[in-house]
Amino acid sequence: MEKKFRSFKEFYPYYLSEHKKPMTQAFHFFGTFLVILLFLYGIFMQSGIAFLLMPVAGYGLAWISHLFVEKNKPATFTYPLWSLRSDFVMFADILTGKIKKRMN
């Protein structure tokens, strides 16, 4: 039975526990970075294709890492909104060097 989380603060440590391997974090980081680039490109170049590619870039890389690296089920399937938010929080944590502290 899946654990029920009452807040994002409760959920995020669980999310990080599903992303322990540095390669999984790297895939997520790159995927989120691509999503941000595609979003900006879509806005500035008025490209609908860029917006269509956003979930492919973000989820595609993330799911590949879960399948082949972490070997677990992506949290997206059970907690889609909190997982999406967590992708961006983890991206910021990696960018600012806070990820190691949060993983402990």
CNS distance restraints for C-alpha pairs under 8 A (distance, minus, plus):
assign (resid   5 and name CA) (resid  10 and name CA) 6.06 0.50 0.50
assign (resid   5 and name CA) (resid  11 and name CA) 5.82 0.50 0.50
assign (resid   6 and name CA) (resid  10 and name CA) 6.78 0.50 0.50
assign (resid   6 and name CA) (resid  11 and name CA) 7.82 0.50 0.50
assign (resid   7 and name CA) (resid  11 and name CA) 6.31 0.50 0.50
assign (resid   8 and name CA) (resid  12 and name CA) 5.94 0.50 0.50
assign (resid   8 and name CA) (resid  82 and name CA) 6.63 0.50 0.50
assign (resid   9 and name CA) (resid  13 and name CA) 7.55 0.50 0.50
assign (resid  10 and name CA) (resid  14 and name CA) 7.37 0.50 0.50
assign (resid  11 and name CA) (resid  15 and name CA) 6.25 0.50 0.50
assign (resid  11 and name CA) (resid  82 and name CA) 7.39 0.50 0.50
assign (resid  12 and name CA) (resid  16 and name CA) 6.20 0.50 0.50
assign (resid  12 and name CA) (resid  86 and name CA) 6.42 0.50 0.50
assign (resid  13 and name CA) (resid  17 and name CA) 6.19 0.50 0.50
assign (resid  13 and name CA) (resid 102 and name CA) 7.74 0.50 0.50
assign (resid  13 and name CA) (resid 103 and name CA) 7.70 0.50 0.50
assign (resid  14 and name CA) (resid  18 and name CA) 6.59 0.50 0.50
assign (resid  15 and name CA) (resid  19 and name CA) 6.74 0.50 0.50
assign (resid  15 and name CA) (resid  75 and name CA) 6.92 0.50 0.50
assign (resid  15 and name CA) (resid  83 and name CA) 7.19 0.50 0.50
assign (resid  15 and name CA) (resid  86 and name CA) 7.11 0.50 0.50
assign (resid  16 and name CA) (resid  20 and name CA) 6.49 0.50 0.50
assign (resid  16 and name CA) (resid 102 and name CA) 7.98 0.50 0.50
assign (resid  16 and name CA) (resid 103 and name CA) 6.52 0.50 0.50
assign (resid  17 and name CA) (resid 103 and name CA) 7.44 0.50 0.50
assign (resid  18 and name CA) (resid  70 and name CA) 7.59 0.50 0.50
assign (resid  18 and name CA) (resid  72 and name CA) 7.36 0.50 0.50
assign (resid  18 and name CA) (resid  74 and name CA) 7.76 0.50 0.50
assign (resid  18 and name CA) (resid  75 and name CA) 7.65 0.50 0.50
assign (resid  19 and name CA) (resid  24 and name CA) 5.96 0.50 0.50
assign (resid  19 and name CA) (resid  25 and name CA) 6.17 0.50 0.50
assign (resid  19 and name CA) (resid  70 and name CA) 6.95 0.50 0.50
assign (resid  20 and name CA) (resid  24 and name CA) 7.26 0.50 0.50
assign (resid  20 and name CA) (resid  25 and name CA) 7.47 0.50 0.50
assign (resid  20 and name CA) (resid  70 and name CA) 7.57 0.50 0.50
assign (resid  20 and name CA) (resid 103 and name CA) 7.55 0.50 0.50
assign (resid  21 and name CA) (resid  25 and name CA) 6.52 0.50 0.50
assign (resid  21 and name CA) (resid  69 and name CA) 7.58 0.50 0.50
assign (resid  21 and name CA) (resid  70 and name CA) 6.54 0.50 0.50
assign (resid  22 and name CA) (resid  26 and name CA) 6.09 0.50 0.50
assign (resid  23 and name CA) (resid  27 and name CA) 6.20 0.50 0.50
assign (resid  23 and name CA) (resid  65 and name CA) 7.43 0.50 0.50
assign (resid  23 and name CA) (resid  69 and name CA) 6.98 0.50 0.50
assign (resid  24 and name CA) (resid  28 and name CA) 6.28 0.50 0.50
assign (resid  24 and name CA) (resid  62 and name CA) 7.37 0.50 0.50
assign (resid  24 and name CA) (resid  65 and name CA) 5.16 0.50 0.50
assign (resid  24 and name CA) (resid  66 and name CA) 6.89 0.50 0.50
assign (resid  24 and name CA) (resid  69 and name CA) 6.27 0.50 0.50
assign (resid  24 and name CA) (resid  70 and name CA) 6.36 0.50 0.50
assign (resid  25 and name CA) (resid  29 and name CA) 5.97 0.50 0.50
assign (resid  26 and name CA) (resid  30 and name CA) 6.08 0.50 0.50
assign (resid  27 and name CA) (resid  31 and name CA) 6.03 0.50 0.50
assign (resid  27 and name CA) (resid  61 and name CA) 5.74 0.50 0.50
assign (resid  27 and name CA) (resid  62 and name CA) 5.91 0.50 0.50
assign (resid  27 and name CA) (resid  65 and name CA) 6.21 0.50 0.50
assign (resid  28 and name CA) (resid  32 and name CA) 6.00 0.50 0.50
assign (resid  28 and name CA) (resid  58 and name CA) 7.24 0.50 0.50
assign (resid  28 and name CA) (resid  61 and name CA) 6.59 0.50 0.50
assign (resid  28 and name CA) (resid  62 and name CA) 5.13 0.50 0.50
assign (resid  28 and name CA) (resid  65 and name CA) 7.82 0.50 0.50
assign (resid  28 and name CA) (resid  87 and name CA) 6.99 0.50 0.50
assign (resid  28 and name CA) (resid  91 and name CA) 7.59 0.50 0.50
assign (resid  29 and name CA) (resid  33 and name CA) 6.05 0.50 0.50
assign (resid  29 and name CA) (resid  87 and name CA) 7.85 0.50 0.50
assign (resid  29 and name CA) (resid  90 and name CA) 7.69 0.50 0.50
assign (resid  29 and name CA) (resid  91 and name CA) 5.38 0.50 0.50
assign (resid  29 and name CA) (resid  94 and name CA) 7.62 0.50 0.50
assign (resid  30 and name CA) (resid  34 and name CA) 6.13 0.50 0.50
assign (resid  30 and name CA) (resid  61 and name CA) 7.90 0.50 0.50
assign (resid  31 and name CA) (resid  35 and name CA) 6.26 0.50 0.50
assign (resid  31 and name CA) (resid  57 and name CA) 5.52 0.50 0.50
assign (resid  31 and name CA) (resid  58 and name CA) 4.29 0.50 0.50
assign (resid  31 and name CA) (resid  59 and name CA) 7.24 0.50 0.50
assign (resid  31 and name CA) (resid  60 and name CA) 7.76 0.50 0.50
assign (resid  31 and name CA) (resid  61 and name CA) 5.66 0.50 0.50
assign (resid  31 and name CA) (resid  62 and name CA) 6.74 0.50 0.50
assign (resid  32 and name CA) (resid  36 and name CA) 6.30 0.50 0.50
assign (resid  32 and name CA) (resid  57 and name CA) 7.77 0.50 0.50
assign (resid  32 and name CA) (resid  58 and name CA) 5.46 0.50 0.50
assign (resid  32 and name CA) (resid  87 and name CA) 6.89 0.50 0.50
assign (resid  32 and name CA) (resid  88 and name CA) 6.90 0.50 0.50
assign (resid  32 and name CA) (resid  91 and name CA) 6.91 0.50 0.50
assign (resid  33 and name CA) (resid  37 and name CA) 6.25 0.50 0.50
assign (resid  33 and name CA) (resid  91 and name CA) 7.95 0.50 0.50
assign (resid  34 and name CA) (resid  38 and name CA) 5.97 0.50 0.50
assign (resid  34 and name CA) (resid  54 and name CA) 7.46 0.50 0.50
assign (resid  34 and name CA) (resid  57 and name CA) 6.32 0.50 0.50
assign (resid  34 and name CA) (resid  58 and name CA) 6.95 0.50 0.50
assign (resid  35 and name CA) (resid  39 and name CA) 6.03 0.50 0.50
assign (resid  35 and name CA) (resid  54 and name CA) 4.96 0.50 0.50
assign (resid  35 and name CA) (resid  55 and name CA) 7.41 0.50 0.50
assign (resid  35 and name CA) (resid  57 and name CA) 6.33 0.50 0.50
assign (resid  35 and name CA) (resid  58 and name CA) 5.84 0.50 0.50
assign (resid  36 and name CA) (resid  40 and name CA) 6.24 0.50 0.50
assign (resid  37 and name CA) (resid  41 and name CA) 6.01 0.50 0.50
assign (resid  38 and name CA) (resid  42 and name CA) 5.87 0.50 0.50
assign (resid  38 and name CA) (resid  50 and name CA) 5.21 0.50 0.50
assign (resid  38 and name CA) (resid  51 and name CA) 6.60 0.50 0.50
assign (resid  38 and name CA) (resid  53 and name CA) 7.33 0.50 0.50
assign (resid  38 and name CA) (resid  54 and name CA) 6.18 0.50 0.50
assign (resid  39 and name CA) (resid  43 and name CA) 6.22 0.50 0.50
assign (resid  39 and name CA) (resid  50 and name CA) 6.69 0.50 0.50
assign (resid  39 and name CA) (resid  51 and name CA) 6.23 0.50 0.50
assign (resid  39 and name CA) (resid  54 and name CA) 7.15 0.50 0.50
assign (resid  40 and name CA) (resid  44 and name CA) 6.09 0.50 0.50
assign (resid  41 and name CA) (resid  45 and name CA) 5.55 0.50 0.50
assign (resid  41 and name CA) (resid  46 and name CA) 7.46 0.50 0.50
assign (resid  41 and name CA) (resid  47 and name CA) 7.07 0.50 0.50
assign (resid  41 and name CA) (resid  50 and name CA) 6.73 0.50 0.50
assign (resid  42 and name CA) (resid  46 and name CA) 5.05 0.50 0.50
assign (resid  42 and name CA) (resid  47 and name CA) 4.43 0.50 0.50
assign (resid  42 and name CA) (resid  48 and name CA) 6.28 0.50 0.50
assign (resid  42 and name CA) (resid  49 and name CA) 7.52 0.50 0.50
assign (resid  42 and name CA) (resid  50 and name CA) 5.07 0.50 0.50
assign (resid  42 and name CA) (resid  51 and name CA) 6.03 0.50 0.50
assign (resid  43 and name CA) (resid  47 and name CA) 6.95 0.50 0.50
assign (resid  47 and name CA) (resid  51 and name CA) 7.13 0.50 0.50
assign (resid  48 and name CA) (resid  52 and name CA) 6.48 0.50 0.50
assign (resid  49 and name CA) (resid  53 and name CA) 6.21 0.50 0.50
assign (resid  50 and name CA) (resid  54 and name CA) 6.45 0.50 0.50
assign (resid  52 and name CA) (resid  56 and name CA) 7.57 0.50 0.50
assign (resid  53 and name CA) (resid  57 and name CA) 6.08 0.50 0.50
assign (resid  54 and name CA) (resid  58 and name CA) 6.09 0.50 0.50
assign (resid  55 and name CA) (resid  59 and name CA) 5.47 0.50 0.50
assign (resid  55 and name CA) (resid  60 and name CA) 7.25 0.50 0.50
assign (resid  56 and name CA) (resid  60 and name CA) 5.05 0.50 0.50
assign (resid  56 and name CA) (resid  61 and name CA) 7.87 0.50 0.50
assign (resid  57 and name CA) (resid  61 and name CA) 6.15 0.50 0.50
assign (resid  58 and name CA) (resid  62 and name CA) 6.30 0.50 0.50
assign (resid  59 and name CA) (resid  63 and name CA) 5.79 0.50 0.50
assign (resid  60 and name CA) (resid  64 and name CA) 6.18 0.50 0.50
assign (resid  61 and name CA) (resid  65 and name CA) 6.31 0.50 0.50
assign (resid  62 and name CA) (resid  66 and name CA) 6.42 0.50 0.50
assign (resid  62 and name CA) (resid  74 and name CA) 7.98 0.50 0.50
assign (resid  63 and name CA) (resid  67 and name CA) 6.09 0.50 0.50
assign (resid  63 and name CA) (resid  74 and name CA) 6.54 0.50 0.50
assign (resid  64 and name CA) (resid  68 and name CA) 6.00 0.50 0.50
assign (resid  64 and name CA) (resid  69 and name CA) 7.68 0.50 0.50
assign (resid  65 and name CA) (resid  69 and name CA) 4.95 0.50 0.50
assign (resid  65 and name CA) (resid  70 and name CA) 6.22 0.50 0.50
assign (resid  65 and name CA) (resid  71 and name CA) 7.78 0.50 0.50
assign (resid  66 and name CA) (resid  70 and name CA) 4.71 0.50 0.50
assign (resid  66 and name CA) (resid  71 and name CA) 5.16 0.50 0.50
assign (resid  66 and name CA) (resid  72 and name CA) 5.45 0.50 0.50
assign (resid  66 and name CA) (resid  73 and name CA) 6.45 0.50 0.50
assign (resid  66 and name CA) (resid  74 and name CA) 6.21 0.50 0.50
assign (resid  67 and name CA) (resid  71 and name CA) 4.88 0.50 0.50
assign (resid  67 and name CA) (resid  72 and name CA) 6.41 0.50 0.50
assign (resid  67 and name CA) (resid  73 and name CA) 7.44 0.50 0.50
assign (resid  73 and name CA) (resid  77 and name CA) 7.77 0.50 0.50
assign (resid  74 and name CA) (resid  78 and name CA) 7.99 0.50 0.50
assign (resid  75 and name CA) (resid  79 and name CA) 5.72 0.50 0.50
assign (resid  75 and name CA) (resid  80 and name CA) 7.11 0.50 0.50
assign (resid  75 and name CA) (resid  83 and name CA) 6.18 0.50 0.50
assign (resid  76 and name CA) (resid  80 and name CA) 4.29 0.50 0.50
assign (resid  76 and name CA) (resid  81 and name CA) 7.58 0.50 0.50
assign (resid  76 and name CA) (resid  82 and name CA) 7.96 0.50 0.50
assign (resid  76 and name CA) (resid  83 and name CA) 5.33 0.50 0.50
assign (resid  76 and name CA) (resid  84 and name CA) 7.27 0.50 0.50
assign (resid  79 and name CA) (resid  83 and name CA) 5.79 0.50 0.50
assign (resid  80 and name CA) (resid  84 and name CA) 6.16 0.50 0.50
assign (resid  81 and name CA) (resid  85 and name CA) 6.27 0.50 0.50
assign (resid  82 and name CA) (resid  86 and name CA) 5.93 0.50 0.50
assign (resid  83 and name CA) (resid  87 and name CA) 6.15 0.50 0.50
assign (resid  84 and name CA) (resid  88 and name CA) 6.89 0.50 0.50
assign (resid  85 and name CA) (resid  89 and name CA) 6.35 0.50 0.50
assign (resid  86 and name CA) (resid  90 and name CA) 5.83 0.50 0.50
assign (resid  87 and name CA) (resid  91 and name CA) 6.05 0.50 0.50
assign (resid  88 and name CA) (resid  92 and name CA) 6.24 0.50 0.50
assign (resid  89 and name CA) (resid  93 and name CA) 6.11 0.50 0.50
assign (resid  90 and name CA) (resid  94 and name CA) 6.05 0.50 0.50
assign (resid  90 and name CA) (resid  99 and name CA) 7.08 0.50 0.50
assign (resid  91 and name CA) (resid  95 and name CA) 6.13 0.50 0.50
assign (resid  92 and name CA) (resid  96 and name CA) 6.02 0.50 0.50
assign (resid  93 and name CA) (resid  97 and name CA) 5.86 0.50 0.50
assign (resid  93 and name CA) (resid  98 and name CA) 4.72 0.50 0.50
assign (resid  93 and name CA) (resid  99 and name CA) 4.87 0.50 0.50
assign (resid  94 and name CA) (resid  98 and name CA) 6.17 0.50 0.50
assign (resid  94 and name CA) (resid  99 and name CA) 5.19 0.50 0.50
assign (resid  98 and name CA) (resid 102 and name CA) 6.34 0.50 0.50
assign (resid  99 and name CA) (resid 103 and name CA) 6.06 0.50 0.50
assign (resid 100 and name CA) (resid 104 and name CA) 6.73 0.50 0.50
